[in-house]
């Protein structure tokens, strides 16, 4: 028989256990659920069968509208994907909780050294010491790039562009690409682009294109089935591997050749000022520096600078031309602002930026109207997070729909229209084209400065207009169809007219440089 103390102890234990059980059932928070999801999910496959294969930004925006939520979730083969469709959510997560949302998903096709072998590219590196080192280096040179040398470089390349456009305006697409490449290669390496078919421009552009293709996970099954990396190149059906190995060799050439060329020029004493020259001098002046390690970092940073700016800047230039052709009122107002400053006696300079707010607003509106990266570059969460009562699991892929943000009617009135005035004297957020948080583009000021001088220079001396049909004599306004290839959005080729505004402006072009 139990004694009274034993009975008391037993009742105490039972009572405590009952209390804890009831407390957990009554007060325990229910498990968090994922953000709303569209229909069409199946066991194991998840949303794989309804995942869009084109116009993803449009589909994601429509799903958010149907679900009445600016954050939604998908699951594909066990992988959680979070779609962010508003600036508010993006800032809450990517800015305010950047320690969780600053990494990248692992893409085997890019990162595996036996495949593309570009895991050290700052754009897709996971958040960590290696990324921080490259980011610090890149931020330092780009922050200081707003200097006399780079401004003079931007101006001289824009002047060369004007001469080439006057000589053959039909080649404006190719000439824009050449100009962007020339700006970057000269700024980074001190390299002068010789012509439209410059081999370094060609190879660099090819590498950037292949990188954006490889950066889309669904383009390579090896991202989901790891053992496919061991399939021999000669094996039937392994064309994907033969392609990616070929891309790797070209990537290595583009990474190493211009850097070694710049070093040779520096050693000869005939090098033009460049980012490589500045960084190399800084490293060589540090007696504690590990030179092989530091030089490899410089190679990585240098090639990443071209990859980050070339295609996006070219896409923005093409969007600019389309917008100006379609909106003659914008062109007229911009030209008046330029004429008021330059008196048509000189070409615009970088020193004119503060005096040309409308040109600066055109830059912002181009980036908003046609964001070059409509879905940004995907992030990966480094730990579980809770937001608005939703669970965002560790390892989720987070996609920011910049296109949807640019079409938010609560932020931008008449968002489908091209209206530069929206950025003048009003508390309107600038474009989200450069991203959010710690992974935002470190070269945003560099890019905006480059676009400013190119836009201002073209508008200063040329009238842009629609093509005239020779048979009917009628103007044919370009439609401006947009396609998204890999990560990049671009305007399909179109025709227009580009003519000097007057004989005075023609003389300005001829006397440039």
C-alpha positions in Angstrom: 0.0 0.0 0.0 1.3 3.4 -0.9 2.2 5.8 1.9 0.6 9.2 2.1 3.8 10.9 0.9 4.0 8.5 -2.1 0.3 9.1 -2.9 1.0 12.9 -2.8 4.0 12.6 -5.0 2.1 10.4 -7.5 -0.8 12.8 -7.7 1.6 15.7 -8.1 3.3 14.1 -11.1 -0.1 13.1 -12.7 -1.5 16.6 -12.1 1.6 18.2 -13.6 1.6 15.9 -16.6 -2.1 16.6 -17.2 -1.5 20.3 -17.0 1.3 20.3 -19.4 -0.7 18.1 -21.9 -3.7 20.4 -21.7 -1.5 23.5 -22.0 0.2 22.3 -25.1 -3.1 21.4 -26.7 -4.7 24.7 -25.8 -1.9 27.1 -26.2 0.5 25.5 -28.6 0.6 27.5 -31.9 -0.6 25.5 -34.9 2.1 24.6 -37.4 2.9 27.4 -39.8 1.7 26.9 -43.4 3.4 28.0 -46.6 2.2 31.1 -48.5 -0.8 30.6 -50.8 -0.3 28.3 -53.7 -2.0 28.0 -57.1 -3.9 24.9 -58.1 -2.3 22.1 -59.9 0.0 20.5 -57.3 0.4 16.7 -57.3 2.2 14.3 -54.9 6.0 14.2 -55.5 5.8 16.4 -58.6 4.3 19.4 -56.8 3.6 22.2 -59.3 6.0 20.8 -61.9 3.2 20.3 -64.4 1.9 23.9 -64.2 5.2 25.6 -63.8 5.4 28.2 -66.7 8.1 27.7 -69.4 7.8 31.2 -70.8 6.6 34.6 -69.6 7.1 33.5 -66.0 6.8 37.0 -64.7 3.4 37.4 -66.2 2.2 34.1 -64.9 3.4 34.7 -61.4 1.8 38.1 -61.4 -1.5 36.6 -62.5 -1.3 33.9 -59.8 -0.7 36.5 -57.1 -3.8 38.4 -58.4 -6.0 35.3 -58.3 -4.8 34.4 -54.8 -5.0 37.9 -53.6 -1.6 37.8 -52.1 1.7 39.5 -52.9 3.7 36.5 -51.7 2.9 32.9 -53.0 4.6 29.6 -52.9 5.2 26.7 -55.3 6.7 23.2 -54.7 8.6 21.5 -57.4 10.0 18.0 -56.8 10.3 18.8 -53.1 11.9 22.2 -53.7 10.0 25.2 -52.1 9.8 28.3 -54.3 8.6 31.6 -52.9 7.5 34.3 -55.3 7.6 37.9 -54.1 5.4 40.3 -56.1 5.6 43.6 -54.1 8.2 46.1 -53.0 6.8 46.0 -49.5 7.4 42.2 -49.1 10.8 42.5 -50.9 12.0 45.2 -48.5 10.7 43.4 -45.4 12.5 40.2 -46.3 15.5 41.0 -48.5 16.4 44.3 -46.9 15.3 44.0 -43.3 16.1 40.3 -42.9 19.1 40.2 -45.3 21.0 37.7 -43.1 18.4 35.1 -44.1 17.8 36.1 -47.7 21.3 36.8 -49.1 22.4 33.5 -50.4 21.9 31.8 -53.8 20.5 28.4 -54.7 23.1 25.8 -55.7 23.1 25.3 -59.4 25.2 22.2 -60.3 25.4 23.0 -64.0 27.2 26.3 -63.2 29.0 25.6 -60.0 30.4 22.1 -60.4 34.1 22.3 -61.5 33.5 19.4 -63.9 30.7 21.3 -65.7 30.7 25.1 -66.3 33.0 25.5 -63.3 31.8 29.0 -62.5 30.9 28.7 -58.8 33.1 31.6 -58.0 31.0 34.0 -60.0 29.8 36.7 -57.6 26.3 36.6 -59.1 25.6 33.0 -58.0 28.0 32.5 -55.1 26.5 31.5 -51.8 26.6 34.1 -49.1 29.9 33.7 -47.2 33.5 34.9 -46.9 34.3 34.3 -50.6 31.3 36.4 -51.7 32.1 39.1 -49.2 35.6 39.5 -50.4 34.5 39.9 -54.1 31.7 42.2 -53.1 34.0 44.4 -51.1 36.5 44.6 -53.9 33.8 45.3 -56.5 32.0 47.9 -54.3 35.2 49.7 -53.7 36.1 50.2 -57.4 32.5 50.9 -58.5 31.9 53.4 -55.7 35.0 55.3 -56.7 34.2 54.9 -60.4 32.3 58.1 -60.4 35.6 59.9 -61.1 37.1 62.0 -63.8 38.6 59.1 -65.7 35.4 57.0 -66.0 33.3 60.1 -66.7 35.7 61.0 -69.5 35.5 57.4 -70.8 31.7 57.4 -70.8 31.7 60.7 -72.7 34.3 59.7 -75.3 32.5 56.4 -76.0 29.2 58.2 -76.4 30.8 60.6 -78.9 32.1 57.7 -80.9 28.7 56.2 -80.9 27.2 59.4 -82.3 29.6 59.3 -85.3 28.8 55.7 -86.0 25.1 56.2 -85.8 25.2 59.2 -88.2 27.2 57.0 -90.6 24.9 54.0 -90.5 21.8 54.5 -88.3 20.3 51.1 -89.3 23.0 49.4 -87.2 21.9 51.1 -83.9 21.3 47.7 -82.2 24.8 46.5 -82.9 26.4 49.8 -82.2 24.7 50.1 -78.8 26.1 46.6 -77.9 29.6 47.7 -79.1 29.4 50.9 -77.1 28.4 49.2 -73.9 31.2 46.6 -74.3 33.7 49.3 -75.1 32.8 51.2 -71.9 33.1 48.2 -69.7 36.3 46.6 -71.3 38.1 50.0 -71.3 37.0 50.8 -67.8 37.9 47.4 -66.4 41.0 46.4 -68.5 42.0 49.5 -70.4 41.2 47.6 -73.6 40.1 49.5 -76.7 37.4 47.8 -78.8 38.4 48.0 -82.4 35.2 47.2 -84.4 31.9 45.5 -84.3 33.5 42.1 -84.7 36.1 42.5 -82.0 36.9 38.9 -80.8 37.0 39.8 -77.1 33.6 41.5 -77.4 32.2 38.5 -79.3 33.6 35.9 -76.9 32.6 37.9 -73.8 29.0 38.3 -75.1 28.8 34.6 -75.8 30.0 33.7 -72.3 27.4 36.0 -70.7 24.6 34.6 -72.9 25.6 31.0 -72.0 25.8 31.9 -68.3 22.3 33.3 -68.3 21.1 30.1 -70.0 22.8 27.9 -67.4 21.4 30.1 -64.6 17.9 28.8 -65.3 17.7 25.6 -63.2 15.2 23.9 -65.5 17.5 24.1 -68.5 19.7 21.3 -67.1 18.4 18.1 -65.5 21.7 17.7 -63.8 20.5 20.4 -61.3 17.9 17.9 -60.2 19.6 14.6 -60.9 23.2 14.9 -59.6 24.5 11.6 -61.0 24.0 12.9 -64.6 27.3 14.8 -64.2 29.1 11.5 -64.5 27.5 10.7 -68.0 30.4 10.7 -70.5 30.5 13.4 -73.1 30.4 10.8 -75.9 27.2 9.2 -74.5 24.1 9.4 -76.7 21.9 12.3 -75.4 24.8 14.0 -73.7 24.9 17.0 -76.0 24.1 19.2 -73.0 27.4 18.1 -71.4 29.4 18.7 -74.6 27.9 22.2 -74.8 28.6 23.1 -71.2 32.2 21.8 -71.4 32.8 24.0 -74.5 31.3 27.0 -72.7 33.7 26.3 -69.8 36.7 26.6 -72.0 35.4 29.8 -73.5 34.7 31.2 -70.0 38.2 30.4 -68.9 39.6 32.3 -71.9 37.4 35.3 -71.2 38.4 35.3 -67.6 42.1 35.0 -68.1 43.0 36.6 -71.4 42.0 40.2 -70.9 43.4 40.1 -67.3 46.8 38.9 -68.5 46.7 41.4 -71.4 46.1 44.2 -69.0 49.0 43.0 -66.8 51.3 43.0 -69.8 50.2 46.5 -70.8 50.9 47.7 -67.2 54.3 46.1 -67.2 55.2 47.8 -70.5 54.3 51.2 -69.1 51.8 51.9 -71.9 48.6 50.9 -70.1 45.5 53.1 -70.1 44.0 53.7 -66.7 41.8 50.8 -65.6 40.1 49.1 -62.7 42.6 46.2 -63.0 45.5 48.7 -62.8 44.1 50.3 -59.7 43.4 47.0 -57.9 46.7 45.4 -58.9 48.6 48.4 -57.6 46.7 48.2 -54.3 47.5 44.5 -53.9 51.1 44.8 -54.9 51.5 47.6 -52.3 50.4 45.3 -49.5 53.4 43.3 -48.2 51.1 40.9 -46.4 49.1 40.0 -49.5 48.9 36.5 -50.8 49.5 37.4 -54.5 48.2 34.2 -56.2 45.0 34.4 -54.1 44.6 38.1 -54.6 45.1 37.9 -58.4 42.6 35.1 -58.7 40.1 37.4 -56.8 40.9 40.2 -59.3 40.3 37.9 -62.3 36.9 36.9 -60.8 35.9 40.4 -60.1 37.0 41.7 -63.5 35.1 39.2 -65.5 32.0 39.5 -63.3 31.9 43.3 -64.0 31.4 42.6 -67.7 28.8 39.9 -67.1 26.8 42.1 -64.8 26.5 45.1 -67.1 26.8 44.2 -70.7 23.4 42.6 -71.6 21.4 44.6 -69.1 22.7 48.0 -70.3 22.2 47.0 -74.0 18.6 45.9 -73.2 18.0 49.3 -71.5 19.3 51.2 -74.5 17.0 49.4 -76.9 14.1 50.1 -74.5 15.1 53.7 -74.5 15.0 54.0 -78.3 11.6 52.3 -78.5 10.2 54.6 -75.8 11.4 57.7 -77.5 10.2 56.7 -80.9 6.7 55.9 -79.4 6.6 59.1 -77.4 7.6 62.2 -79.4 6.4 64.5 -76.6 9.0 63.0 -74.3 11.7 63.5 -76.9 10.8 67.1 -77.5 10.8 67.9 -73.8 14.1 66.1 -73.2 15.7 68.0 -76.1 14.5 71.3 -74.8 16.1 70.5 -71.4 19.4 69.6 -73.1 19.3 72.7 -75.3 18.7 75.0 -72.3 21.9 73.7 -70.8 24.2 73.3 -73.8 22.7 76.0 -76.0 23.4 73.5 -78.9 27.0 74.7 -78.7 28.4 71.5 -77.2 27.5 67.9 -76.4 26.3 67.0 -72.9 28.8 65.9 -70.2 28.5 64.1 -67.0 28.8 67.5 -65.2 25.3 68.3 -66.6 23.5 65.6 -64.6 22.2 67.9 -61.9 21.0 70.3 -64.6 19.0 67.7 -66.5 16.5 66.1 -64.1 14.2 65.1 -66.9 17.0 63.0 -68.6 17.6 61.4 -65.2 13.9 60.6 -64.9 14.0 59.0 -68.3 16.7 56.7 -67.1 14.6 55.7 -64.1 11.5 55.2 -66.2 13.3 53.0 -68.8 14.5 50.8 -66.0 10.9 50.6 -64.5 9.0 50.3 -67.8 11.2 47.4 -69.1 13.2 45.9 -66.3 16.1 44.0 -67.9 15.9 41.2 -65.3 12.1 40.8 -64.7 12.6 38.1 -62.1 15.9 39.2 -60.8 18.4 36.6 -59.8 16.9 33.9 -57.4 17.9 34.0 -53.7 18.0 31.1 -51.2 17.0 31.2 -47.5 19.7 30.2 -45.0 17.3 29.3 -42.2 13.6 29.0 -41.5 11.6 32.2 -41.4 8.1 33.3 -40.5 6.4 36.2 -42.3 2.8 37.2 -41.9 2.1 33.9 -40.2 3.6 31.9 -43.2 6.5 29.6 -43.0 9.4 30.2 -45.4 11.5 27.1 -45.0 15.3 27.0 -45.0 16.6 26.3 -48.5 13.7 27.9 -50.3 14.3 29.6 -53.6 13.1 33.2 -53.4 12.2 34.9 -56.7 11.5 38.7 -56.7 9.1 39.6 -59.5 10.5 43.0 -60.5 8.1 43.2 -63.4 5.1 42.8 -61.2 6.5 45.5 -58.8 6.9 47.9 -61.8 3.2 47.4 -62.6 1.9 48.0 -59.0 -0.9 50.6 -59.5 -0.7 51.6 -55.9 2.8 52.8 -56.5 2.9 53.8 -60.1 -0.1 55.4 -61.7 -0.8 54.0 -65.2 2.1 51.6 -64.9 2.0 50.3 -68.5 2.6 53.8 -69.9 6.0 55.5 -70.3 5.8 58.6 -68.1 9.2 60.0 -66.9 7.4 62.7 -65.0 6.4 60.2 -62.3 10.0 60.5 -60.9 10.2 64.3 -60.8 9.5 66.0 -57.5 7.4 63.2 -56.2 7.9 60.6 -53.5 7.9 57.7 -55.9 10.3 54.8 -55.3 13.0 54.4 -58.0 13.1 51.3 -60.1 13.7 47.9 -58.5 15.9 46.9 -61.4 19.0 46.8 -59.2 17.6 44.5 -56.6 17.4 44.5 -52.9 19.5 44.0 -49.8 23.0 42.7 -49.7 22.7 41.2 -53.1 21.6 44.4 -54.8 23.7 45.4 -57.8 26.9 47.1 -56.6 27.3 48.9 -59.9 24.0 50.8 -59.9 25.6 54.2 -59.9 28.0 53.2 -62.6 25.1 51.9 -64.7 22.9 55.0 -64.2 25.8 57.3 -65.1 26.5 55.3 -68.3 22.8 55.4 -69.3 22.5 59.1 -68.5 25.3 60.2 -70.9 24.3 57.8 -73.6 20.6 59.0 -73.5 21.5 62.6 -73.3 24.1 62.4 -76.1 21.7 60.7 -78.5 18.8 63.1 -77.8 21.1 66.1 -78.0 21.9 65.6 -81.7 19.4 63.2 -83.2 15.7 63.0 -83.9 14.3 59.5 -83.4 11.2 58.5 -85.2 9.2 55.6 -86.7 10.2 54.1 -90.0 8.4 55.4 -93.0 6.9 52.8 -95.4 8.4 53.8 -98.9 5.3 52.4 -100.7 2.7 54.2 -98.7 4.6 57.1 -97.2 3.0 56.3 -93.9 4.8 56.0 -90.6 5.0 52.5 -89.1 5.2 52.7 -85.4 7.2 49.8 -83.9 5.2 47.5 -81.7 8.1 46.7 -79.4 7.5 43.0 -78.6 9.3 41.9 -75.5 10.8 38.4 -75.0 12.5 36.9 -72.0 15.4 34.6 -72.8 16.9 32.9 -69.8 17.0 35.7 -67.1 17.1 38.6 -69.5 14.2 40.6 -71.0 14.8 42.4 -74.3 12.9 44.1 -77.1 12.8 42.2 -80.3 14.6 43.9 -83.2 12.7 46.8 -84.7 13.3 49.6 -87.3 13.2 53.3 -86.8 14.8 56.5 -88.2 17.7 58.3 -86.5 18.6 61.6 -88.2 20.7 64.6 -87.1 18.4 67.4 -85.7 20.0 70.1 -87.9 23.2 71.0 -89.7 24.4 72.6 -86.4 23.9 69.3 -84.6 25.6 67.4 -87.5 28.6 69.7 -87.0 28.6 68.9 -83.3 28.8 65.2 -84.1 31.6 65.6 -86.7 33.6 67.8 -84.3 33.3 65.4 -81.4 36.7 63.9 -80.2 
